[in-house]
Amino acid sequence: MKVLRQAGFTLIEILVVLVIIGITVAMVSINLMPDDKRVLTTEAQKLALLFEQARDEAIISGKEIAWSVEGDKTRFWRKDDKGKWTPVSGDELFRERDLAPGVKLLELQINSVKAAMNERLIFSPGGMNMPFKLDLGLNTSHVSIAGDNLGKLALKSYE
């Protein structure tokens, strides 16, 4: 008489494999989602690089260039022939940009005085600028960009 052996997996073996797969997927998805601090620091670094480029552009062109934030958009400005500020257009570097999702301008200080949120940060052609501090926030993370009157920038991250 032949004894037939059943082939296959037991219920416990299948459940163990499913638990292992679930734990692996959870660990991978947690590592793939950027944390607030990293998103905010990346955004601040991008802005700092743009500010350095704006400072250099003002010096090279001999014309003021300004930056402002309106809601979740940032924009650079130049003065036209009549001395009126107009948004920069046709320049890929100084184009209008969106802040990263959730990133907000918390405070802007120019020359140690709190400025209105829509006030322009001006980079002068002489290279001497008003010192400023720009605070950005995303949920509980905060980053500040500070610029001195010579255009040196520093980033500071805090919770």
GUVEX-937690 format. One line per 4 residues: number of its first residue (from 1); for each residue x, y negated, z negated of N, C-alpha, C, O, CB. Coordinates in nm, 2 decimals, decimal comma. Glycine has a CB too. Layout:
BEGIN
NUM	X Y Z X Y Z X Y Z X Y Z X Y Z; ...
//
This chain:
BEGIN
1	0,08 0,12 0,00 0,00 0,00 0,00 0,09 -0,12 0,00 0,18 -0,14 -0,08 -0,10 0,00 -0,12; 0,05 -0,21 0,09 0,13 -0,34 0,10 0,07 -0,44 0,01 -0,05 -0,46 0,00 0,13 -0,38 0,24; 0,16 -0,51 -0,06 0,12 -0,63 -0,14 0,15 -0,75 -0,06 0,26 -0,78 -0,01 0,20 -0,63 -0,28; 0,04 -0,83 -0,04 0,05 -0,95 0,04 0,09 -1,07 -0,06 0,03 -1,09 -0,16 -0,08 -0,99 0,11
5	0,20 -1,13 -0,02 0,24 -1,25 -0,10 0,18 -1,37 -0,03 0,19 -1,39 0,10 0,40 -1,26 -0,11; 0,13 -1,46 -0,10 0,08 -1,58 -0,05 0,19 -1,68 -0,03 0,28 -1,70 -0,12 -0,03 -1,64 -0,13; 0,19 -1,75 0,08 0,30 -1,85 0,11 0,24 -1,99 0,08 0,12 -2,00 0,10 0,35 -1,84 0,26; 0,32 -2,08 0,04 0,27 -2,22 0,01 0,32 -2,27 -0,12 0,40 -2,21 -0,19 0,11 -2,22 0,02
9	0,27 -2,38 -0,15 0,31 -2,45 -0,28 0,20 -2,45 -0,38 0,08 -2,44 -0,34 0,35 -2,60 -0,25; 0,24 -2,45 -0,50 0,14 -2,45 -0,61 0,09 -2,60 -0,63 0,16 -2,69 -0,58 0,19 -2,39 -0,74; -0,02 -2,61 -0,69 -0,07 -2,75 -0,72 0,03 -2,83 -0,80 0,04 -2,95 -0,77 -0,21 -2,74 -0,79; 0,09 -2,77 -0,89 0,19 -2,85 -0,98 0,31 -2,89 -0,89 0,35 -3,01 -0,91 0,24 -2,76 -1,09
13	0,36 -2,81 -0,80 0,47 -2,85 -0,71 0,43 -2,97 -0,63 0,50 -3,07 -0,61 0,51 -2,74 -0,62; 0,30 -2,97 -0,57 0,26 -3,08 -0,49 0,24 -3,21 -0,57 0,28 -3,32 -0,53 0,12 -3,04 -0,43; 0,19 -3,20 -0,69 0,18 -3,31 -0,78 0,31 -3,37 -0,82 0,33 -3,50 -0,82 0,10 -3,28 -0,91; 0,41 -3,29 -0,84 0,55 -3,34 -0,88 0,60 -3,42 -0,76 0,66 -3,53 -0,78 0,64 -3,22 -0,92
17	0,59 -3,36 -0,64 0,64 -3,43 -0,52 0,57 -3,57 -0,50 0,63 -3,67 -0,47 0,62 -3,35 -0,39; 0,44 -3,57 -0,52 0,36 -3,70 -0,51 0,41 -3,80 -0,61 0,41 -3,92 -0,58 0,21 -3,67 -0,52; 0,43 -3,76 -0,73 0,48 -3,85 -0,83 0,62 -3,91 -0,80 0,64 -4,03 -0,81 0,49 -3,78 -0,97; 0,71 -3,82 -0,75 0,84 -3,87 -0,70 0,83 -3,97 -0,59 0,89 -4,07 -0,59 0,93 -3,75 -0,66
21	0,74 -3,94 -0,49 0,72 -4,03 -0,38 0,66 -4,16 -0,43 0,71 -4,27 -0,39 0,63 -3,97 -0,27; 0,57 -4,16 -0,52 0,51 -4,28 -0,58 0,61 -4,37 -0,65 0,61 -4,49 -0,63 0,40 -4,25 -0,67; 0,69 -4,31 -0,73 0,80 -4,38 -0,80 0,90 -4,44 -0,70 0,93 -4,56 -0,72 0,87 -4,29 -0,90; 0,94 -4,37 -0,60 1,03 -4,42 -0,50 0,97 -4,54 -0,42 1,04 -4,64 -0,41 1,07 -4,31 -0,40
25	0,85 -4,53 -0,38 0,78 -4,64 -0,31 0,77 -4,76 -0,40 0,79 -4,87 -0,35 0,64 -4,60 -0,26; 0,74 -4,74 -0,52 0,72 -4,86 -0,62 0,86 -4,93 -0,63 0,86 -5,05 -0,63 0,67 -4,81 -0,75; 0,96 -4,85 -0,65 1,10 -4,91 -0,67 1,14 -4,99 -0,54 1,20 -5,10 -0,55 1,20 -4,80 -0,70; 1,12 -4,93 -0,43 1,16 -5,00 -0,30 1,08 -5,12 -0,28 1,13 -5,23 -0,24 1,14 -4,90 -0,18
29	0,95 -5,12 -0,31 0,86 -5,24 -0,28 0,90 -5,35 -0,38 0,89 -5,47 -0,35 0,71 -5,21 -0,30; 0,94 -5,32 -0,50 0,98 -5,42 -0,60 1,11 -5,49 -0,55 1,12 -5,61 -0,57 1,00 -5,36 -0,74; 1,20 -5,41 -0,50 1,33 -5,47 -0,45 1,31 -5,55 -0,33 1,39 -5,64 -0,30 1,43 -5,36 -0,43; 1,21 -5,52 -0,25 1,19 -5,59 -0,12 1,13 -5,73 -0,14 1,14 -5,82 -0,06 1,11 -5,51 -0,02
33	1,05 -5,74 -0,25 0,99 -5,87 -0,27 1,08 -5,97 -0,33 1,14 -5,94 -0,44 0,86 -5,85 -0,36; 1,11 -6,08 -0,27 1,20 -6,18 -0,33 1,14 -6,24 -0,45 1,02 -6,27 -0,46 1,24 -6,29 -0,23; 1,22 -6,27 -0,55 1,17 -6,33 -0,67 1,17 -6,48 -0,65 1,23 -6,54 -0,56 1,26 -6,29 -0,80; 1,10 -6,55 -0,74 1,07 -6,69 -0,73 1,21 -6,77 -0,73 1,22 -6,86 -0,66 0,98 -6,74 -0,84
37	1,30 -6,73 -0,82 1,42 -6,80 -0,83 1,50 -6,80 -0,70 1,56 -6,90 -0,66 1,51 -6,74 -0,95; 1,50 -6,68 -0,64 1,58 -6,67 -0,51 1,52 -6,75 -0,40 1,59 -6,82 -0,33 1,59 -6,52 -0,47; 1,39 -6,74 -0,39 1,32 -6,82 -0,29 1,34 -6,97 -0,31 1,37 -7,05 -0,22 1,16 -6,80 -0,29; 1,33 -7,02 -0,43 1,35 -7,16 -0,47 1,50 -7,20 -0,44 1,52 -7,31 -0,39 1,31 -7,18 -0,61
41	1,59 -7,12 -0,48 1,73 -7,15 -0,46 1,77 -7,16 -0,31 1,84 -7,25 -0,27 1,82 -7,05 -0,53; 1,71 -7,07 -0,23 1,73 -7,07 -0,09 1,68 -7,20 -0,03 1,74 -7,26 0,06 1,67 -6,95 -0,02; 1,56 -7,24 -0,07 1,49 -7,36 -0,02 1,58 -7,48 -0,06 1,60 -7,57 0,02 1,35 -7,38 -0,08; 1,63 -7,49 -0,18 1,71 -7,60 -0,23 1,84 -7,61 -0,15 1,89 -7,72 -0,12 1,74 -7,59 -0,38
45	1,90 -7,49 -0,12 2,02 -7,49 -0,05 2,00 -7,54 0,10 2,08 -7,62 0,15 2,08 -7,35 -0,04; 1,89 -7,50 0,16 1,85 -7,56 0,29 1,84 -7,71 0,29 1,89 -7,78 0,37 1,72 -7,49 0,34; 1,77 -7,76 0,19 1,75 -7,90 0,18 1,88 -7,97 0,15 1,91 -8,08 0,21 1,65 -7,94 0,06; 1,97 -7,92 0,07 2,10 -7,98 0,04 2,18 -7,99 0,17 2,25 -8,09 0,19 2,17 -7,90 -0,07
49	2,18 -7,88 0,25 2,25 -7,88 0,38 2,19 -7,99 0,47 2,27 -8,06 0,54 2,25 -7,75 0,44; 2,06 -8,00 0,47 2,00 -8,10 0,56 2,04 -8,24 0,51 2,06 -8,33 0,59 1,85 -8,09 0,56; 2,04 -8,26 0,38 2,08 -8,39 0,32 2,22 -8,43 0,36 2,25 -8,54 0,40 2,06 -8,40 0,17; 2,31 -8,33 0,36 2,45 -8,35 0,40 2,46 -8,39 0,55 2,53 -8,48 0,59 2,54 -8,23 0,37
53	2,38 -8,32 0,63 2,37 -8,35 0,77 2,32 -8,49 0,80 2,37 -8,57 0,88 2,29 -8,25 0,85; 2,21 -8,53 0,72 2,15 -8,66 0,73 2,25 -8,77 0,69 2,26 -8,87 0,76 2,03 -8,67 0,65; 2,33 -8,75 0,58 2,43 -8,84 0,54 2,53 -8,86 0,65 2,57 -8,97 0,69 2,50 -8,80 0,41; 2,58 -8,75 0,71 2,68 -8,76 0,81 2,62 -8,82 0,94 2,69 -8,90 1,00 2,73 -8,62 0,85
57	2,50 -8,79 0,97 2,44 -8,85 1,09 2,43 -9,01 1,07 2,45 -9,08 1,17 2,30 -8,79 1,12; 2,39 -9,05 0,95 2,38 -9,19 0,93 2,51 -9,26 0,94 2,52 -9,37 1,00 2,32 -9,22 0,79; 2,62 -9,20 0,90 2,75 -9,26 0,91 2,80 -9,26 1,05 2,85 -9,36 1,10 2,85 -9,18 0,82; 2,78 -9,15 1,12 2,82 -9,14 1,26 2,74 -9,24 1,36 2,80 -9,31 1,44 2,81 -9,00 1,32
61	2,61 -9,24 1,34 2,53 -9,32 1,43 2,52 -9,47 1,39 2,49 -9,55 1,47 2,38 -9,27 1,43; 2,56 -9,50 1,26 2,56 -9,64 1,21 2,41 -9,68 1,18 2,39 -9,80 1,17 2,62 -9,73 1,31; 2,32 -9,59 1,17 2,18 -9,62 1,14 2,13 -9,54 1,03 2,16 -9,43 1,01 2,09 -9,60 1,27; 2,04 -9,61 0,95 1,99 -9,54 0,83 1,90 -9,42 0,88 1,84 -9,43 0,99 1,90 -9,64 0,75
65	1,90 -9,32 0,80 1,81 -9,21 0,82 1,74 -9,18 0,68 1,81 -9,19 0,58 1,88 -9,08 0,88; 1,62 -9,14 0,68 1,55 -9,12 0,55 1,48 -8,98 0,55 1,46 -8,93 0,66 1,45 -9,23 0,52; 1,45 -8,94 0,43 1,38 -8,81 0,42 1,26 -8,83 0,32 1,27 -8,91 0,23 1,48 -8,70 0,36; 1,15 -8,76 0,35 1,04 -8,77 0,26 0,97 -8,63 0,26 0,98 -8,55 0,35 0,94 -8,88 0,30
69	0,89 -8,61 0,16 0,80 -8,50 0,15 0,66 -8,54 0,14 0,63 -8,64 0,06 0,84 -8,40 0,03; 0,57 -8,48 0,21 0,43 -8,51 0,21 0,35 -8,37 0,20 0,34 -8,30 0,29 0,38 -8,59 0,34; 0,30 -8,35 0,08 0,24 -8,22 0,06 0,34 -8,11 0,06 0,43 -8,10 -0,02 0,13 -8,19 0,16; 0,32 -8,02 0,15 0,42 -7,91 0,17 0,51 -7,92 0,29 0,58 -7,83 0,33 0,35 -7,77 0,17
73	0,52 -8,04 0,34 0,60 -8,07 0,46 0,71 -8,17 0,43 0,68 -8,26 0,35 0,51 -8,12 0,58; 0,82 -8,15 0,49 0,93 -8,25 0,47 0,96 -8,31 0,61 0,94 -8,25 0,71 1,06 -8,18 0,42; 1,00 -8,43 0,61 1,02 -8,50 0,73 1,14 -8,60 0,72 1,16 -8,66 0,61 0,89 -8,58 0,77; 1,21 -8,62 0,83 1,31 -8,72 0,84 1,26 -8,84 0,92 1,18 -8,82 1,01 1,44 -8,66 0,90
77	1,31 -8,96 0,89 1,27 -9,08 0,95 1,39 -9,16 1,00 1,50 -9,15 0,94 1,19 -9,17 0,85; 1,37 -9,24 1,10 1,46 -9,34 1,15 1,39 -9,47 1,18 1,27 -9,47 1,20 1,54 -9,29 1,29; 1,46 -9,58 1,17 1,40 -9,71 1,20 1,40 -9,73 1,35 1,50 -9,70 1,42 1,48 -9,82 1,13; 1,29 -9,78 1,40 1,28 -9,82 1,54 1,35 -9,95 1,57 1,40 -10,01 1,48 1,14 -9,81 1,60
81	1,33 -10,01 1,69 1,39 -10,14 1,72 1,33 -10,25 1,64 1,40 -10,35 1,63 1,37 -10,16 1,87; 1,21 -10,23 1,59 1,15 -10,34 1,51 1,17 -10,32 1,36 1,12 -10,40 1,28 1,00 -10,34 1,54; 1,25 -10,22 1,33 1,29 -10,20 1,19 1,18 -10,12 1,11 1,18 -10,12 0,99 1,30 -10,33 1,12; 1,09 -10,06 1,18 0,98 -9,98 1,12 1,02 -9,84 1,12 1,08 -9,78 1,21 0,85 -10,00 1,19
85	1,00 -9,77 1,00 1,03 -9,63 0,99 0,94 -9,55 1,08 0,82 -9,56 1,07 1,02 -9,58 0,84; 1,00 -9,46 1,16 0,92 -9,37 1,24 0,97 -9,23 1,22 1,09 -9,21 1,21 0,92 -9,41 1,39; 0,88 -9,13 1,23 0,93 -8,99 1,21 1,03 -8,95 1,33 1,01 -8,99 1,44 0,81 -8,89 1,21; 1,13 -8,87 1,29 1,22 -8,82 1,39 1,15 -8,72 1,48 1,09 -8,63 1,42 1,35 -8,76 1,32
89	1,17 -8,73 1,61 1,11 -8,63 1,70 1,21 -8,60 1,80 1,30 -8,68 1,83 0,98 -8,69 1,76; 1,20 -8,48 1,86 1,29 -8,44 1,96 1,43 -8,40 1,91 1,52 -8,38 1,99 1,31 -8,54 2,06; 1,44 -8,38 1,78 1,57 -8,34 1,72 1,55 -8,21 1,64 1,48 -8,22 1,54 1,63 -8,46 1,63; 1,60 -8,10 1,68 1,58 -7,98 1,62 1,63 -7,98 1,47 1,56 -7,92 1,38 1,65 -7,86 1,69
93	1,74 -8,04 1,44 1,79 -8,04 1,31 1,70 -8,12 1,21 1,68 -8,08 1,10 1,93 -8,10 1,31; 1,66 -8,24 1,26 1,58 -8,32 1,17 1,43 -8,32 1,19 1,36 -8,42 1,17 1,63 -8,47 1,18; 1,38 -8,21 1,25 1,24 -8,19 1,27 1,16 -8,18 1,14 1,21 -8,15 1,04 1,22 -8,06 1,36; 1,03 -8,19 1,16 0,94 -8,17 1,04 0,95 -8,02 1,00 0,95 -7,93 1,09 0,79 -8,21 1,07
97	0,95 -7,99 0,87 0,96 -7,86 0,82 0,86 -7,83 0,71 0,82 -7,93 0,64 1,10 -7,83 0,77; 0,82 -7,71 0,70 0,73 -7,67 0,59 0,82 -7,62 0,47 0,92 -7,55 0,50 0,63 -7,56 0,63; 0,79 -7,66 0,35 0,86 -7,60 0,24 0,81 -7,45 0,23 0,71 -7,41 0,28 0,82 -7,67 0,10; 0,89 -7,37 0,17 0,86 -7,22 0,15 0,72 -7,22 0,08 0,69 -7,30 -0,01 0,97 -7,15 0,07
101	0,64 -7,11 0,10 0,51 -7,10 0,04 0,52 -7,11 -0,11 0,60 -7,04 -0,18 0,45 -6,97 0,08; 0,44 -7,20 -0,17 0,44 -7,21 -0,32 0,54 -7,31 -0,37 0,52 -7,35 -0,49 0,46 -7,08 -0,38; 0,64 -7,35 -0,30 0,74 -7,45 -0,35 0,68 -7,59 -0,35 0,62 -7,63 -0,25 0,87 -7,44 -0,26; 0,70 -7,66 -0,46 0,64 -7,79 -0,48 0,75 -7,89 -0,52 0,84 -7,85 -0,59 0,52 -7,79 -0,58
105	0,74 -8,01 -0,48 0,82 -8,12 -0,53 0,76 -8,16 -0,66 0,65 -8,21 -0,67 0,83 -8,24 -0,43; 0,84 -8,14 -0,77 0,79 -8,18 -0,90 0,82 -8,32 -0,94 0,74 -8,39 -0,99 0,85 -8,09 -1,01; 0,94 -8,37 -0,90 0,98 -8,51 -0,93 1,09 -8,55 -0,84 1,18 -8,48 -0,80 1,02 -8,52 -1,08; 1,09 -8,68 -0,81 1,19 -8,74 -0,73 1,24 -8,87 -0,81 1,16 -8,95 -0,84 1,15 -8,78 -0,59
109	1,37 -8,87 -0,85 1,42 -8,99 -0,91 1,53 -9,05 -0,82 1,61 -8,98 -0,77 1,49 -8,95 -1,05; 1,51 -9,18 -0,80 1,61 -9,25 -0,72 1,67 -9,36 -0,80 1,60 -9,44 -0,86 1,55 -9,31 -0,59; 1,80 -9,36 -0,82 1,87 -9,45 -0,91 1,82 -9,44 -1,05 1,80 -9,54 -1,12 1,86 -9,59 -0,85; 1,80 -9,32 -1,10 1,75 -9,29 -1,23 1,61 -9,34 -1,26 1,57 -9,35 -1,38 1,85 -9,34 -1,33
113	1,54 -9,38 -1,16 1,40 -9,42 -1,18 1,30 -9,33 -1,11 1,33 -9,29 -0,99 1,38 -9,57 -1,13; 1,20 -9,29 -1,18 1,10 -9,20 -1,11 1,04 -9,26 -0,99 0,99 -9,37 -1,00 0,99 -9,15 -1,22; 1,04 -9,20 -0,88 0,99 -9,25 -0,75 0,86 -9,18 -0,72 0,83 -9,07 -0,77 1,09 -9,23 -0,64; 0,78 -9,25 -0,64 0,65 -9,19 -0,59 0,69 -9,07 -0,51 0,79 -9,07 -0,45 0,57 -9,30 -0,51
117	0,60 -8,97 -0,51 0,62 -8,85 -0,43 0,64 -8,87 -0,28 0,71 -8,79 -0,22 0,51 -8,75 -0,46; 0,58 -8,97 -0,23 0,60 -9,00 -0,08 0,70 -9,10 -0,05 0,72 -9,14 0,07 0,46 -9,04 -0,03; 0,78 -9,14 -0,15 0,89 -9,24 -0,13 1,00 -9,17 -0,05 1,03 -9,05 -0,06 0,94 -9,29 -0,26; 1,07 -9,25 0,03 1,17 -9,20 0,12 1,31 -9,21 0,05 1,34 -9,30 -0,02 1,18 -9,28 0,25
121	1,38 -9,10 0,07 1,52 -9,09 0,02 1,61 -9,14 0,14 1,61 -9,08 0,25 1,56 -8,95 -0,03; 1,68 -9,25 0,12 1,75 -9,32 0,24 1,90 -9,29 0,23 1,96 -9,30 0,13 1,73 -9,47 0,24; 1,95 -9,25 0,35 2,10 -9,22 0,37 2,15 -9,34 0,45 2,11 -9,36 0,56 2,13 -9,08 0,43; 2,24 -9,42 0,39 2,29 -9,54 0,46 2,41 -9,51 0,55 2,48 -9,42 0,53 2,32 -9,65 0,36
125	2,43 -9,59 0,65 2,54 -9,58 0,74 2,67 -9,60 0,68 2,78 -9,56 0,73 2,52 -9,66 0,86; 2,68 -9,68 0,57 2,80 -9,70 0,50 2,85 -9,59 0,42 2,96 -9,59 0,37 2,79 -9,83 0,41; 2,77 -9,49 0,40 2,81 -9,37 0,32 2,78 -9,39 0,17 2,78 -9,29 0,10 2,95 -9,34 0,34; 2,75 -9,51 0,13 2,71 -9,53 -0,01 2,56 -9,52 -0,02 2,49 -9,60 0,04 2,76 -9,67 -0,06
129	2,51 -9,43 -0,11 2,37 -9,41 -0,12 2,33 -9,42 -0,27 2,41 -9,42 -0,36 2,33 -9,27 -0,07; 2,20 -9,44 -0,29 2,15 -9,44 -0,42 2,15 -9,30 -0,48 2,12 -9,21 -0,41 2,00 -9,50 -0,43; 2,20 -9,29 -0,60 2,20 -9,15 -0,66 2,05 -9,11 -0,68 1,96 -9,19 -0,70 2,27 -9,15 -0,80; 2,03 -8,98 -0,66 1,90 -8,93 -0,67 1,90 -8,79 -0,74 2,00 -8,72 -0,75 1,83 -8,92 -0,53
133	1,78 -8,75 -0,78 1,76 -8,62 -0,84 1,62 -8,57 -0,79 1,52 -8,64 -0,80 1,77 -8,61 -0,99; 1,62 -8,45 -0,73 1,50 -8,40 -0,67 1,47 -8,27 -0,74 1,55 -8,18 -0,74 1,51 -8,38 -0,52; 1,35 -8,25 -0,81 1,32 -8,13 -0,88 1,22 -8,05 -0,80 1,11 -8,11 -0,76 1,27 -8,16 -1,02; 1,25 -7,93 -0,77 1,15 -7,84 -0,70 1,11 -7,73 -0,79 1,18 -7,69 -0,88 1,22 -7,78 -0,57
137	0,99 -7,68 -0,78 0,94 -7,57 -0,86 0,86 -7,47 -0,78 0,80 -7,50 -0,68 0,85 -7,63 -0,97; 0,86 -7,35 -0,83 0,79 -7,24 -0,78 0,75 -7,15 -0,90 0,83 -7,08 -0,96 0,87 -7,15 -0,67; 0,62 -7,15 -0,94 0,57 -7,08 -1,06 0,65 -7,13 -1,18 0,64 -7,25 -1,22 0,58 -6,93 -1,04; 0,73 -7,04 -1,24 0,80 -7,08 -1,36 0,95 -7,12 -1,33 1,02 -7,15 -1,42 0,80 -6,97 -1,46
141	0,99 -7,11 -1,21 1,13 -7,14 -1,17 1,14 -7,28 -1,13 1,05 -7,34 -1,06 1,18 -7,04 -1,06; 1,26 -7,34 -1,16 1,28 -7,48 -1,12 1,43 -7,50 -1,07 1,52 -7,43 -1,13 1,26 -7,58 -1,24; 1,44 -7,58 -0,97 1,58 -7,61 -0,92 1,58 -7,76 -0,90 1,49 -7,82 -0,85 1,61 -7,53 -0,79; 1,70 -7,82 -0,93 1,71 -7,96 -0,90 1,83 -7,98 -0,81 1,93 -7,91 -0,81 1,74 -8,04 -1,03
145	1,82 -8,08 -0,72 1,93 -8,12 -0,63 1,96 -8,26 -0,67 1,88 -8,35 -0,67 1,88 -8,11 -0,47; 2,09 -8,28 -0,71 2,13 -8,41 -0,75 2,23 -8,46 -0,65 2,33 -8,39 -0,62 2,19 -8,41 -0,90; 2,22 -8,59 -0,61 2,32 -8,65 -0,52 2,37 -8,78 -0,59 2,30 -8,86 -0,64 2,25 -8,68 -0,39; 2,50 -8,79 -0,58 2,56 -8,92 -0,63 2,57 -9,02 -0,52 2,53 -9,00 -0,41 2,70 -8,89 -0,69
149	2,62 -9,14 -0,56 2,62 -9,25 -0,46 2,72 -9,23 -0,35 2,72 -9,30 -0,25 2,66 -9,38 -0,54; 2,81 -9,13 -0,36 2,90 -9,10 -0,25 2,85 -8,98 -0,16 2,92 -8,95 -0,07 3,04 -9,06 -0,31; 2,74 -8,93 -0,20 2,68 -8,82 -0,12 2,71 -8,68 -0,16 2,67 -8,59 -0,09 2,72 -8,84 0,02; 2,78 -8,67 -0,27 2,81 -8,53 -0,32 2,68 -8,48 -0,38 2,61 -8,54 -0,46 2,92 -8,53 -0,43
153	2,65 -8,35 -0,35 2,53 -8,28 -0,39 2,56 -8,17 -0,49 2,67 -8,10 -0,48 2,45 -8,23 -0,28; 2,47 -8,15 -0,59 2,49 -8,04 -0,68 2,35 -7,98 -0,70 2,25 -8,05 -0,72 2,55 -8,09 -0,82; 2,35 -7,85 -0,71 2,23 -7,77 -0,74 2,23 -7,72 -0,88 2,34 -7,67 -0,93 2,21 -7,65 -0,63; 2,12 -7,72 -0,95 2,11 -7,67 -1,08 1,98 -7,59 -1,09 1,87 -7,64 -1,06 2,11 -7,78 -1,19
157	1,99 -7,47 -1,14 1,87 -7,38 -1,15 1,84 -7,36 -1,29 1,93 -7,34 -1,38 1,89 -7,25 -1,08; 1,71 -7,37 -1,33 1,67 -7,34 -1,47 1,53 -7,29 -1,47 1,45 -7,31 -1,37 1,68 -7,47 -1,55; 1,50 -7,22 -1,58 1,36 -7,16 -1,59 1,27 -7,25 -1,67 1,16 -7,21 -1,70 1,37 -7,02 -1,66
//
